Amino acid sequence: MLLEQINRPEDLKRLSMSELETLAGEIRQFLIEKLSVTGGHLAPNLGVVELTIALHTLFHSPYDKLIFDVGHQAYVHKILTGRRDKFDTLRKYKGLCGFVKRSESEHDVWEAGHSSTSLSAAMGMAMARDLKGEHNKVVAIIGDGAITGGMALEAMNHIGHEKKNIIVILNDNEMSIAPNVGAIHNYLSKIRSDRHYLKAKEEVEHLLKKIPAIGDTLAKTAEKLKDSLKYFVLNGVWFEELGFTYIGPVDGHNLPVLMDTLKQAEKINGPVLVHVVTTKGKGYSPAEQDSHTWHGLGPYKIESGQVLKSAGPPMYTEVFGNTLIELAEKDSRIIAVTPAMPGGSGLLKFAKHFPNRMIDVGIAEQHAATLCAGMASEGLKPVFAVYSTFLQRAYDQVVHDICRPKLNVVFAIDRAGFVGPDGETHQGVYDIAFLRSLPNMVLMMPKDEKELRDMMQTALEYNDGPIAYRYPRISGTGVSIEAPPKAIPIGTWETLREGGHAAVLAVGPMVQIALEAAEQLAQEGIQLRVVNARFIKPLDESFLQQLAIEELPVITMEEGAIQGGFGSAVMEYYALQRHFNMHVTVMGIPDYFVEHGSVKEQREEVGLTVEHLVAEVKSLTPRKRQRV
């Protein structure tokens, strides 16, 4: 097999075109087989096989900078840069990362789990290159969805203004070239990428301007004529107006055409945008037919395309989606808003039930947040369904446009806590810290799926500002969710198990861990009080006062960052109450980025387990326990 002979990009440069095309097929088969076991982002990577081969054949990584936007479409890049033998560990604990990672390879010059960052990074690298007097190429690969992100548009504006030598590859896996216009597009692409044509344009303009008296006028007339034709037939006008030379669209699965186009793009002075049309899931029928499901998934059967799912209680995301439908049927104010994640956020069913009340704004979290603010100002009840890690991108809008004017926006924060294989760029562990500091914000997290439903009802009835409920990327506990949801009094906790030796204030999934630890400790005569601290803000101050009166050692437990988290809030409360002398132990996520693996492994790494809690309680309680 050719693939076994490719251990670095240089190995591609000795292959013929037919061998490169054979290699593309081998890479597709390799990905289909490996990801059937590990899971991962299959469809995006099947779509960029030829493109990645062409890039690594023509350019010289890492001297030339290949910058992948998001990074989950870089599996082929990893294969071609010496990591083929690590694919059995893909997205596993201490294994190959599912995204581009600078510490993993010198060829990974940029890393990102969030979209729309590649163009800004490319501009930064190009400016650094020019300031240092170097001559390497800078190539950014960005998708048709990511290029709509505000950050990408800001970068394009700057790149076009500065006229830096940057090549932008627009990987368009949504557009189809219709037969009746395909020939025109291909012809224009061929003309515009032809070096003779580019040279001829310059020479004609130069000659026209040399004609005495009328030269400049003729040149301007020719330019107007060219622009008129351009506006009439060319869909890349917008890019050209931003200062880019536009080439495309070109077939992203035709290696000879790709190679020739990229060679010409390399020779053009100034920023170039190459519009490449690809098919998501190319080469594997199930992925081509349903690129949404096959964008990122777990293990599957290759022959049938059956995705292997474990039986058990529904995921919190599913409970959220179904409950939102139930609530929306009774309350017409509810509007669901998502930034390009209707499937991941559990809103596809909602969209079918209420097509006019489901808004997908695309990759535009900032816009989504302020959009919700605008709707809330007019009496609607917008529910912003967003992953915790993506809410970070709209922080200013949450502060300035929602919390400050005290608008009734509901935040449904999915993927709160550890996210397993998606790893450090997607961990939802910082939202507690960045939300609880904001005035007017209410923040809560359920112990199980029934309580999530109750919190959704609570948020619906709350009319005194923004309110958020956060929930994890795991299955529920299996409790019954048949009863109608009921509102919970704001800022109230509940005792789930009595005990007089110590108290654990647990948030979300940590409640179940605390209950298991209490059961173990009881067998040794230690009675641990387990409190469901379901409101992170406001705290249940009467509860905290009672613990202080009883002089119980307190342990807080959260699947979130310790710095600025729930435990910090409890310590702040006691520190401000000078007459209390309380011992508080905080269990959470330390001050570093936790990498990919299973949620179980991630919890074990940071000590959020039954065993660690048991040990902590024992260290706080005297050998002879009197109080029960």
N, C-alpha and C positions, 0 to 999 in steps of 0.2 A: 504493500500500500504506500502511496505517495505521502500520506499524512504522517506515517511513522518516520519519514525522512525530514520532516519540518520541525526544527527545534528553535529556530530563530528567524526573524524576518529576512535575513540575508539568503536563507535557503530558497526563498521564493524566486529570487532574481535569476536563478539558473534554469527555471522551468519554462517550457514552451507554453504558448497560449492553450493548446489542447490539454496539456498537463495541468495547467491552472484550473481549467474547467472540470477536469476529472477530480482534482483536489476539492473543489467546491462541493461536489456530490459526496465525497468521503466525509467532509466536515459535517454536512447535514445529517448523514447517517450516524456519525459519532455523537452529535448533540441529541438526536432522537433517542438513542440507546442510553446514554449516560443520564439524561434528565428524567427518563422513565423511572429511574431508581431514586435519584436525589430530589427531583422536582426542580423548579426554577423558572426563569423567563425564557420559554421556548420560542414562541411565535416571533418576538422581536428579533431574536438572534438568527432564526432561519431566514428572515427577510434581509439581513445585511451580510450574508456570506460573501457574495461576489464583491460587494463594495469594500469590505474589509480586506479581502485578498488584494484588490486593486490598490488600495491605499498603502498597504505594507510592501507591495511589489515596487511601486513607483517612488515612494518616499523613504527616508532613512531614519526610522525611529531608533533611539530616542533623540537623535540630533534634531530631526524634524519633529515638531510637536503635534501629535494626534490627540485631539481633545474630544472625548466622548461626553455628550450631554446626558445627564442622568447616570449612565454607566451600565444599566441592566441589559443593554444591547451590545456589550463588549465581550461576550463569551468567545466569539471568533477571534477577537484581538488577543485574548488570553491564550487561546490554543496556539496561535501563530507566534507567540512570544515566550515559548518555553514552559507553559504550564499545563500542557495536555495531560501529563501523567498525574495531575492532582485533581482531575475532575470527579473522581470518586468521592472526594471530600467537599465538593461544592456546597456552600451554605451550611456546612456542618461545623461543630465546635472546633476551633483551632484549625479549620480547614480553609479551602479556597473561598475567598469572599465573592458574593454574588454581584458586586459592583467593582468598578475600577478602584484600586487602592494603591496609593503611592508607596507604602512600605512593602508592598508585595512584589513590585517589579519596577525597574528603571524605565520601562516603557509606559508605565501608568503615570503620566505627567500631571494629570488632574483627576480629582475624585469627587463624585457627587452622587447623592441619592435623591436630591431634589432637582427638578428640571429647570431649564432656561438659564443656566449659569455659564455655559460653555463659551458664549460669544464675549462676555465680559472677561473671562479668563484668557481667551485668545487675544483680545486687545491688550491686556496687561502683558502677556508674553511677547507680543509683537513690539510693544513699546520698549520693553526691556531689551529685546534683541537689537533694536535700532540704537538705543542709547549705548549699548556695549559694542556697537560696530560689528555685530555678527550677521550671518547671512542665512540662517536656517529658515525653513518653511514653517508656517503656523497654519494648521488645518483644524477647523472645528466641525464636528458632525452633530447636527441637531435635527430633531424630528419635527414634523408638521404641527404637532400639538404643542411642543415646547416653544416653538418660535413665536407663538401667540402670547407667551408670557410677557408681562410688562418689562421684566429685567432684560429679556432678549431684545425687545424693541428699543429699549434705551441704548443697549450696546450697539445695535445696528446703526442707530442714529449717529453715535460717536465714531464708529468705524468709518462710515461713509464720509463723515466730515473730515477726519484726519487722513483719509486716503492711504491707510497702512496696507502693506502687502499681506493680506489674510485670505485664505480660501475657506469659504463656508460651504459645507455639503448639507443641503436640505434633503433629508431622508423623508420622502413623502410616501407613506404607506396607506393613505386614504384615497388619493386621487387615482382615477382610471382614465387612460387616454382613449377617448372614443374613436372608432375607426374613421369617422368622417373628418376629424381634425388631427388625427395622429400623424398623417403624412406632412401636414403643414408644420406642426410642432417639430417633428424630426428634421425637416428641411431647415427650419430656422436655427435649430440647435446646431446643425452641421455647419451652416454658414457662420454663425456667431463664434463658433469655437475654432474656426479655420484661421491659422496664423496669417495666410495670404490676405484674407478678407480684412482682418484687423489692421494689417499694414496698409492695405489699399485705402481704407477709410482715412487714415492719417495723410497719405500721399495726395488723395483727391482734395481734401480740405486745404492742404498746403499749396497745391497748384492753383486752386480757385482764388485764394487770397492774393496770389502774385499777379493776377490780371489787373492792369492799371484801371483805376477809377471805379470799376464795378465789381472787383474781386471780392471785397468784403460782403457786398450785398448778395452776390451769387452764393457765397459760402453760407450766409445766414439763411437764404432761401432753401438751399440744399438741406441744411440742418432741420428747418421747419418741415420740409417734405419727409425727411427721414423720421422725424418725431411723429408726424401724422400717421405714417405707415406703422410705426412702432405701436402707437396707441391703438391702432385698428386691429392688429393681428397678434400682438405679443402679450402674453399674460405675465411677463416678468417686469412690466413697466414700473410697478411700485418699487421693486428692488433697485432698478436703475435710478429712479428719482431719489433714492436714499444714497446714491453714490456707488452702487455696486455694478460691476459688469455681470449681467445675467446670462447663464448658459443652461439651456434645458427646455423642457424636461427630457431626460434621457432614461433609457431602460436600465434600471439598477441590477438586472440579472443578465445583461449582455456584457460579458467581460471585455471583448474587444472594443466595443463602443465606450464603455466606462474608462478603459485605459487611455484611449485616444482623447477623450474629453478632458480627463484629468491632466494629461500631458500639456494640452493647450491652455488649460486654466493656470497651470504652473508658470507659464510664460507671460501671462498678462500682468501688467504693472497696476498696482492698486488692488482694492478689495474685489473679490470674485465670488459670486454665489452660483453653485452648481446644483441644479434642481434634479434630484434623482428619484425616480418613481420605483418603489419596491412593493412586493406583496408580503404582508405579514404572514408568517407561518409557511412560507414558500417551501414546497417539497414534501409536506406532510399534510395529507388531506384533512384530518380533523382540525388541525391548527389553521389551515387556510379557510375552512368553512366557519369557524367560530374563533376568531382571533382574540375576542374579549376573554373567553374562558382560558384560552391557551397563552394569554399574555404572561401570567405568572401563576403557577399551580404546583401541587404536590405530585407524588409519584402517579404513574398511569400505566395502562397496558398498551404496548405499542400496536399490536394487531388491531384491537377494537377501538382504541382511543378512549377507553373507559378510565375516568379519573378515579383513583382509589381514595375513598373517604372513610374515615373511621366512624362507626355508629356511636350514638350517644346523644346527650342533650343538645339543643340548638345553640349555635354561636350567639354571643351577645348581639352581634351585628344583625343577625336574622330577627332576633326578638325586637330590636329597635325598629327595624323596617316594618314588621307586621303591626307593632303597636302604634306606630305613627299613622298607619292607614286607619286603624281603629279610632284613634283620636280625631283624625281629619274628617272622618265621616260625620262626626258630631260638631265639629268646629270649623267653619269655613275660613277662619282667619289663618289657619296653618298653611304655610308655604315652605316647601323643602328646597334648600339651596345646597349645591355641591360644586366643588371646583374640579370637574373632570373625573369624579370618582363615583358615578351612580351605582355601579355594580359593587365595588369594594365597600361602599357605605350602606349597602342593603336597600337601595332606593328604586331598584328596577320595578318591583311590584307596585310601589307607590306611583311611579311614572305612568303605569298602565291604568291605575285607578283614577289618578288625577293629573292628566297630561298638562293641564293649564296651571297646575299648582306645583309643578316640579321644574326647577330652573338649574340647568347645568351651565355654568359660566365659562367652562374650560379651565385651563391652568392659569387661574387668576384669583388667588386667595385674597389678595388685598381688595380687589373689586368686589368679591363675594361678601366680604365683611361689611363694607360700606353700603353695598346694595341692600343687605339685611337691615342696616341702620335706617336707610331711607324708607323701606317698607314698614319698619316698626314705628317710624315717626308718623305714619299714616294709619296706624291702628291695626295693622296686620300682625301675625305672630310668626315671623320667619324662624325656621329651624335650620341652622347652619351645620350640616353634617360634614365633618372634616376630621381627618386623621390628626392626632396630637402633633406629630412631627411637621405637618403642613400648616397647622395653625400658627406655628412660629413665624411663618412668612407674612402674616397679617397683623403682627403685634401692634404696630402704630395705629392701624385702623381700629383695633379693639380698644386701645387706650383713648384715642382722640375722638373717634366717631361713634363709639357705642357706650363705653363706661362713663366718659365725661358728661355727655348729655343724658345719661341714665335711661337708655332706650331698652325696650323689652325684646331683646334678641335672645333666642335660645341657642346654646352651643351644645351640639351632640358630638362629643369628642371621642372618636373611635381610636382603636389601637393605643389606648392609654396603658402605660407600663411597658414591659418587655414585649418585643414583637418576633422573637425567635430568629429564623434564618435571614430575615431582611437586615438585621444587625444594626450597627451603630448609627447610620444615617437616618434610620427610621424608628429608633427607640422613642416611645412616647413617655419620657420620664422627666420632662422639664416644664410641662404645662402647669403643674401645681405651683411651682416657684414663680412663674411669670404671670400667672393669673391672680393668685391670692393677694398679691401686693396692690392690686388695682381697687380703688374705691368703687363702691356700688356693685361689685361682683359677688355672686353667690356660686359656690363650687361644691359639688357633691359627687359621691361615687358609691354605687350599690354593692352590697355583699353577694347578691345573686340576681338572677334574671327577673324574679318577681319584683324585687326592689327597684330594678331599672324601670320597670313599667310604672311603678309608683312615683318614681322621680320624674318620669316624663309627664305624668299628670300634675305633679307639683309645679313643674316648669310652666305648664300650660295655664295654670291658675294664678301663677305669680305675675304681678303687674307693677312691680316696684323697681324695675331695672333689669340688667342682663343676668342670666342664670345659666349655669353649665352643669351637665352631667357627663362624666367620663366613664368609659367602660373598656375592658381589655379585649385583646384578640385571642380569645379562648372560648371554649364551650362553657355553657352555664353549669350550674351545680345539679340540675335535674329536678328542681322544685316545681310544683304545680304553678302554672301561670294562667289558669282558667278564670280566676276571679277578676272582676273589673279593677283597673288600677285606682288607687286611692292616694290623695295628696298626703305628704308627710309634713308636719310642722317644721318650718324653716329653723335650722340650727339645733336640731335635737338629735342626740345619740341614743343608743339602746344597749342595755346590758344583756348579753346572750348567755353568760354563765357567771354565777356568783363565785367569789373567792376573796379571801382576806390576807393573802401573803404578798400579792403583787397584782398590778393591773396592766393589761396590754390594750392599748388603743389602736385598733387595726383598721386599715382602710382597704376597701374593695376585696380582691382575692386573698389578701393577707388575713382576712377574718377566718377563712376555712383553715389556714395554717395555724392560726392562734387556737382555734377550737381543738384541733388535733394535738397540739402541744399541751393544752390544758388537760386533755384526757390522759396523756402520758404522765404528766406531773402529778395528777391526782393519785395514781398508783403508788407514788412515793410519798404521799402525804402532803403535797404542796398544792394549795388551792389558788389557781390563777383566775382572776376575774377577766373575762373577755368582753370588751366593749366594741360595738360596731360604730366606729367614728365616721358615720356616713356623710356628715357635713364637714368639709375641710375648711370652709369659710361660709358663714360664721362658725366659730367654735362653740361648743356647748359649755359655756362658762360655769353654769351651775354644776355640771358634772365634774368639771375640773376642781371647783371649790370643794366638793364633797370628797374627792380623792385626797385633797390636801388636808382636810379635817381628819381623815382616817390615817393620814401619814403613810399611805401606800406607795411603795416604789412604782414608778410608772415607766412602761416601755411603749414607745410608739413604733408602728410597723407600717411601712408604705412601700409600694413598688414605684418609687419616684426618687429624684435626687434629694440627698440629705440637705444640701445647701439651699436654703429658702423654702424647704418643703413643709409638710404637715408637722413633722416632729419639731422643726424650727419654730413653727407657730405656737406649739404647746410650750416650748421653752421660753419663748418671748412672753407668753402670758404669765407664766410663773415668775419670770424675772421682774416683771412690772408690778407684781403683787408682793411687796417687800415683806409682808408678815408671813409669807409661806416659805418653808424651807424644804423644797421638794427635790428628790433625786429622779432625774429623767434620763433614760437611755433611748437613743434614737437609732432605729434600724431602718436602713434604706439603701440607696445606691450611692457608693462613694464618688469622689470627685475625679472620675475618668470615664471615657467612653467605653461601654461594654460592647464587645464585638458579637458577631453572629454565632448561632448555635440554637439549641432548643431552649424554650422558656425555662424548663427544668434546670438545664445546665447553667443558664444565666443566673437564675436564682441561687443556685448552689455557689456560684463564683462569688457573689456579693453577700452571702450569708442570710438570705431570706428564706429559710427553711425551718421545718419543725425542729430539727436537731439543734440548729443555732439558737432558736428561741428558747428551747428547753435549757440549754447551757447557760444562756443569759439570765434566765429566771433563777436558776440554782445559784448563780454567783451573787445574786441580790438578796437571797433569803437566808436567814440563820439556819444552822444545822438543826436546832431544836425549834420546831415551829409550834407556837402556842395558838396564834390567832387563826380562826377558820371562818 
